[in-house]
Amino acid sequence: MVSKSALGERFAPGLALLGLLLLWEASCRLLSLPAFVLPSPSAILAATWKLDPTIWAEHIFATLRVTLLGYGLSILIGIPLAIALASSRLLSRTLYPLLVIVQSTPIVAVAPIIVVVMGAGDLPRVFITFLIAFFPIVVSTVTGLLATPPELIELSRSLGASRTREFRNIRLPYAIPHLFSALRISITLAVIGAVVAEFVAADKGLGYFINFSTSMFQVPQAFAALMMLVIISLALFQLVGLAQRLFFTWSLPKGES
């Protein structure tokens, strides 16, 4: 039998969200706020249903494509780079400050330059998404690789294990929890990167759609697109967690398996 405290923990987030939406709806109605200032949840839902589903599908697919391509690129480059940084102190001292500089540069300021240099199309948008998403993967993976107990490393070396086997069989398993923490963060950052890129240069995508809607004072429509972005971020975040639960159950904290 499920206890009351467990039921409370399970339904508390949903009830809190429902209460917030009801308060939002009541405030908009009582204060008679115009839709172009702050639309009510009901007005946002009406704008969502009013728009042609094919238009939604087109913009959602465009944003998802850029998000997943940039995210995939951040994994393909970030993990090998992290292994290289963890393997060489000289390389770490050389490249790590450059990575920090790149991450510290406001992407909104750099995005127009990237678009001018790389031209139109998906390439600059994917690159912008990659720039935002890859840094947490590199940092967390390096942290995990270097967090391996030194006695295990000494034992493997005493048994004649090669450097490759040391990383594959000892360091990488210890880095998996750190890696998945970064992957969860990075997938939400990838969505942000895709939207920022679409603000700068795009003819489709939810970021472009928000820009277009606000320029036409269709604020409920813009909020509807924002709601879609939140749903996409949450769904992708949960998918990364599901992948960890399915394939790396042993890496989950106690109580989450």
C-alpha positions as CSV (number, residue, x, y, z in Angstrom):
1,M,0.0,0.0,0.0
2,V,1.3,3.4,-1.0
3,S,1.8,5.7,2.0
4,K,0.4,9.3,2.1
5,S,3.9,10.8,2.1
6,A,4.8,8.8,-1.1
7,L,1.6,10.0,-2.8
8,G,2.3,13.5,-1.8
9,E,5.8,13.3,-3.3
10,R,4.4,11.8,-6.5
11,F,1.6,14.3,-7.1
12,A,3.1,17.5,-5.5
13,P,4.9,18.8,-8.6
14,G,1.7,18.3,-10.8
15,L,-0.5,20.0,-8.2
16,A,1.9,22.9,-7.8
17,L,2.0,23.4,-11.6
18,L,-1.8,23.2,-11.7
19,G,-2.1,25.8,-8.9
20,L,0.3,28.1,-10.7
21,L,-1.7,27.9,-14.0
22,L,-5.0,28.5,-12.1
23,L,-3.5,31.6,-10.4
24,W,-2.1,32.8,-13.8
25,E,-5.6,32.3,-15.4
26,A,-7.4,34.1,-12.6
27,S,-5.0,37.0,-12.5
28,C,-5.3,37.6,-16.3
29,R,-9.1,37.6,-16.0
30,L,-9.4,39.6,-12.8
31,L,-6.9,42.3,-14.0
32,S,-8.2,42.2,-17.6
33,L,-4.7,42.0,-19.0
34,P,-4.6,42.3,-22.8
35,A,-3.3,39.2,-24.6
36,F,-0.4,41.1,-26.1
37,V,0.8,41.9,-22.6
38,L,0.3,38.6,-20.9
39,P,-1.9,35.9,-22.4
40,S,-3.8,33.6,-20.1
41,P,-3.2,29.8,-20.3
42,S,-6.5,29.4,-22.0
43,A,-5.6,31.9,-24.7
44,I,-2.3,30.1,-25.2
45,L,-4.1,26.8,-25.6
46,A,-6.5,28.4,-28.0
47,A,-3.6,29.7,-30.1
48,T,-2.0,26.2,-30.0
49,W,-5.1,24.5,-31.4
50,K,-5.9,27.3,-33.9
51,L,-2.6,26.9,-35.8
52,D,-2.4,24.3,-38.5
53,P,-0.7,21.0,-37.2
54,T,1.5,20.9,-40.3
55,I,3.0,24.3,-39.4
56,W,3.7,23.1,-35.9
57,A,5.3,19.9,-37.2
58,E,7.5,21.9,-39.6
59,H,8.8,24.2,-36.9
60,I,9.2,21.4,-34.3
61,F,11.1,19.2,-36.7
62,A,13.4,22.0,-37.7
63,T,14.3,22.8,-34.1
64,L,14.7,19.1,-33.2
65,R,17.0,18.5,-36.2
66,V,19.4,21.2,-35.2
67,T,19.2,20.3,-31.5
68,L,20.0,16.6,-32.1
69,L,22.7,17.3,-34.6
70,G,24.5,19.8,-32.4
71,Y,24.0,17.5,-29.4
72,G,25.4,14.5,-31.3
73,L,28.4,16.6,-32.4
74,S,29.1,17.7,-28.9
75,I,29.2,14.0,-27.7
76,L,31.4,12.9,-30.7
77,I,33.9,15.7,-30.0
78,G,33.5,16.2,-26.2
79,I,34.1,12.6,-25.0
80,P,37.3,12.0,-27.0
81,L,38.5,15.5,-26.1
82,A,37.9,14.8,-22.4
83,I,39.9,11.5,-22.7
84,A,42.7,13.4,-24.3
85,L,42.7,16.1,-21.6
86,A,42.6,13.4,-18.8
87,S,45.5,11.6,-20.5
88,S,47.9,14.5,-20.9
89,R,48.6,17.2,-18.3
90,L,50.4,19.3,-21.0
91,L,47.4,19.1,-23.3
92,S,45.0,19.9,-20.4
93,R,47.1,23.0,-19.5
94,T,47.2,24.0,-23.1
95,L,43.6,23.5,-24.2
96,Y,41.5,23.9,-21.0
97,P,42.0,27.7,-20.8
98,L,41.0,28.0,-24.4
99,L,37.8,26.0,-23.8
100,V,37.0,28.3,-20.8
101,I,37.5,31.3,-23.0
102,V,35.1,29.9,-25.7
103,Q,32.5,29.0,-23.1
104,S,32.8,32.4,-21.4
105,T,32.1,34.2,-24.7
106,P,28.4,35.2,-24.9
107,I,27.0,33.0,-27.7
108,V,24.4,35.6,-28.5
109,A,27.2,38.0,-29.5
110,V,29.1,35.5,-31.5
111,A,26.1,33.9,-33.3
112,P,25.8,36.6,-36.0
113,I,29.5,36.3,-36.8
114,I,29.2,32.6,-37.1
115,V,26.3,32.9,-39.4
116,V,28.2,35.4,-41.6
117,V,31.3,33.2,-41.7
118,M,29.5,29.9,-42.3
119,G,26.7,31.1,-44.4
120,A,23.0,30.1,-44.5
121,G,21.7,26.6,-43.8
122,D,21.8,24.3,-40.9
123,L,25.6,24.3,-40.5
124,P,26.0,27.6,-38.5
125,R,22.9,26.7,-36.3
126,V,24.4,23.2,-35.6
127,F,27.7,24.8,-34.7
128,I,26.2,27.3,-32.4
129,T,24.2,24.5,-30.7
130,F,27.5,22.5,-30.4
131,L,29.3,25.4,-28.8
132,I,26.7,25.7,-26.1
133,A,26.3,22.0,-25.4
134,F,29.8,20.5,-25.5
135,F,31.5,22.2,-22.5
136,P,29.6,20.4,-19.7
137,I,30.3,17.1,-21.4
138,V,34.1,17.8,-21.5
139,V,34.3,19.1,-17.9
140,S,32.2,16.4,-16.3
141,T,33.9,13.6,-18.2
142,V,37.3,14.8,-17.3
143,T,36.2,15.0,-13.7
144,G,34.9,11.5,-13.8
145,L,38.0,10.1,-15.5
146,L,40.3,11.7,-12.9
147,A,38.1,10.6,-10.0
148,T,39.0,6.9,-10.4
149,P,40.6,5.6,-7.2
150,P,44.4,5.7,-7.6
151,E,44.8,2.2,-6.0
152,L,42.8,0.7,-9.0
153,I,45.1,2.5,-11.4
154,E,48.2,1.2,-9.6
155,L,46.8,-2.3,-9.6
156,S,46.0,-2.3,-13.3
157,R,49.5,-1.0,-14.1
158,S,51.1,-3.6,-11.9
159,L,49.2,-6.3,-13.8
160,G,50.6,-4.9,-17.1
161,A,47.4,-3.3,-18.4
162,S,47.9,-1.0,-21.3
163,R,46.8,2.7,-21.3
164,T,43.9,1.9,-23.5
165,R,42.6,-0.9,-21.3
166,E,43.1,1.3,-18.2
167,F,40.7,3.9,-19.7
168,R,38.3,1.5,-21.2
169,N,37.9,-0.9,-18.3
170,I,38.6,1.3,-15.2
171,R,38.4,5.0,-15.9
172,L,35.4,5.2,-18.2
173,P,33.1,3.1,-16.0
174,Y,33.9,5.5,-13.1
175,A,33.2,8.5,-15.4
176,I,29.7,7.2,-16.6
177,P,27.7,8.8,-13.7
178,H,29.5,12.1,-14.3
179,L,29.0,11.8,-18.1
180,F,25.2,11.2,-17.8
181,S,24.9,14.2,-15.5
182,A,26.5,16.3,-18.2
183,L,24.4,14.7,-20.9
184,R,21.2,15.7,-19.1
185,I,22.4,19.3,-18.8
186,S,23.7,19.5,-22.3
187,I,20.5,18.3,-24.0
188,T,18.6,21.2,-22.5
189,L,21.5,23.6,-23.4
190,A,21.3,22.2,-27.0
191,V,17.7,23.2,-27.2
192,I,18.7,26.7,-26.0
193,G,21.5,26.8,-28.6
194,A,19.1,25.8,-31.4
195,V,16.7,28.6,-30.4
196,V,19.4,31.2,-30.2
197,A,20.6,30.2,-33.6
198,E,17.1,30.4,-35.0
199,F,16.7,33.9,-33.5
200,V,19.8,35.0,-35.5
201,A,19.2,33.3,-38.9
202,A,16.5,30.9,-39.8
203,D,13.3,30.6,-41.9
204,K,11.8,27.8,-39.7
205,G,12.0,26.5,-36.2
206,L,10.3,27.4,-32.9
207,G,12.9,30.1,-32.3
208,Y,12.1,31.7,-35.6
209,F,8.4,31.2,-34.9
210,I,8.6,33.0,-31.6
211,N,10.5,35.9,-33.2
212,F,7.9,36.2,-36.0
213,S,5.0,36.0,-33.6
214,T,6.2,38.7,-31.3
215,S,7.0,41.0,-34.2
216,M,3.3,40.6,-35.3
217,F,2.1,41.0,-31.7
218,Q,0.8,37.5,-31.6
219,V,1.9,36.9,-28.1
220,P,-0.3,33.9,-27.3
221,Q,1.1,32.2,-30.4
222,A,4.6,33.0,-29.2
223,F,3.8,31.5,-25.7
224,A,2.4,28.4,-27.5
225,A,5.8,27.9,-29.2
226,L,7.5,28.5,-25.9
227,M,5.4,25.8,-24.4
228,M,6.4,23.4,-27.2
229,L,10.1,24.2,-26.4
230,V,9.6,23.4,-22.7
231,I,7.9,20.1,-23.6
232,I,10.7,19.2,-26.0
233,S,13.4,20.0,-23.4
234,L,11.6,17.9,-20.7
235,A,11.1,15.0,-23.1
236,L,14.7,15.0,-24.3
237,F,15.9,15.3,-20.7
238,Q,13.8,12.3,-19.7
239,L,15.1,10.3,-22.7
240,V,18.7,10.7,-21.6
241,G,17.7,9.6,-18.1
242,L,15.9,6.6,-19.7
243,A,19.0,5.6,-21.6
244,Q,21.0,5.6,-18.4
245,R,18.4,3.5,-16.6
246,L,18.3,1.0,-19.5
247,F,21.9,0.6,-20.4
248,F,23.9,1.8,-17.3
249,T,21.6,0.9,-14.4
250,W,24.6,0.2,-12.1
251,S,25.7,3.9,-12.5
252,L,22.4,5.3,-11.0
253,P,22.4,6.7,-7.5
254,K,20.7,4.5,-4.8
255,G,17.0,4.9,-5.0
256,E,16.8,5.8,-8.7
257,S,17.3,2.4,-10.3
